C-alpha cells in the first residue's frame, strides 16, 4: 500500500534558525513527491515537487527539499526560519500510474520570535 | 490567472436544506477535484473529474452530488447533510495526464451543518 508519513505533529523553531520538517514515503515505482503549506482558514498552497533529476529541489519562499531514495525521505528545509512560516505543512506523494495523491498527516510548524 | 476561486466562503445549512458549492478556474486545467478537510487533518479526496467526466468517486454518500458543467467550473450539490459533514471543502485543479503536475487549491468553503 502506498503511504506518506510525517512523524512529527509539531515542530518548534526560533526565528533565524534552520528548520526541517520530515517526510517519509512508501510508493511503488518512481515517486512524485510534493510539499504544500496551509495557513489558517485557507486552502493548500503548493511549495515544491520532486519528479526526477536533482535530489535537491528548490521551491517558493526559500524552501527546499531533499529527496533521498535510500532512506525514502523527502524532508522540507529552510536555512533561516521566519515567524511568517508558521503554518500547517503537508507532504504528499503519488506514482506515475496512480490516480490520486496521498497526503501525510501534516506537521504544524511554529516559529517563535 | 493562477487562481482557483470558491463560493461561498462560509455556508450554514440545516439538515433538510439543499445548497451548492461552486468552484472555478481559468488555468486551462482539465482535472478538477473536491476534497473534504476536517480541522488539523489532511484533505480527503471525494471526487475527481477528468476532461469533464467523473473519473473517481471515493465512495462518497449520495447526499453529495458533483457536477462539472464545463472545463472551468465544478459544483458540489448538497442535500440532507448530517452534522458530521461540517468541514472545510476544498476544490483543486491540475493538468490530468502527468501525475507529476501539482494541484492548485482554492481557499475552501467552510460548511456548518446544524
Boltz contact constraints between the chains, C-beta under 6 A:
constraints:
  - contact:
      token1: [A, 32]
      token2: [B, 99]
      max_distance: 6.0
  - contact:
      token1: [A, 32]
      token2: [B, 100]
      max_distance: 6.0
  - contact:
      token1: [A, 34]
      token2: [B, 102]
      max_distance: 6.0
  - contact:
      token1: [A, 42]
      token2: [B, 107]
      max_distance: 6.0
  - contact:
      token1: [A, 43]
      token2: [B, 90]
      max_distance: 6.0
  - contact:
      token1: [A, 43]
      token2: [B, 105]
      max_distance: 6.0
  - contact:
      token1: [A, 43]
      token2: [B, 106]
      max_distance: 6.0
  - contact:
      token1: [A, 43]
      token2: [B, 107]
      max_distance: 6.0
  - contact:
      token1: [A, 43]
      token2: [B, 108]
      max_distance: 6.0
  - contact:
      token1: [A, 44]
      token2: [B, 105]
      max_distance: 6.0
  - contact:
      token1: [A, 46]
      token2: [B, 102]
      max_distance: 6.0
  - contact:
      token1: [A, 49]
      token2: [B, 102]
      max_distance: 6.0
  - contact:
      token1: [A, 51]
      token2: [B, 100]
      max_distance: 6.0
  - contact:
      token1: [A, 90]
      token2: [B, 42]
      max_distance: 6.0
  - contact:
      token1: [A, 94]
      token2: [B, 99]
      max_distance: 6.0
  - contact:
      token1: [A, 96]
      token2: [B, 99]
      max_distance: 6.0
  - contact:
      token1: [A, 98]
      token2: [B, 99]
      max_distance: 6.0
  - contact:
      token1: [A, 99]
      token2: [B, 56]
      max_distance: 6.0
  - contact:
      token1: [A, 100]
      token2: [B, 45]
      max_distance: 6.0
  - contact:
      token1: [A, 103]
      token2: [B, 42]
      max_distance: 6.0
  - contact:
      token1: [A, 106]
      token2: [B, 42]
      max_distance: 6.0
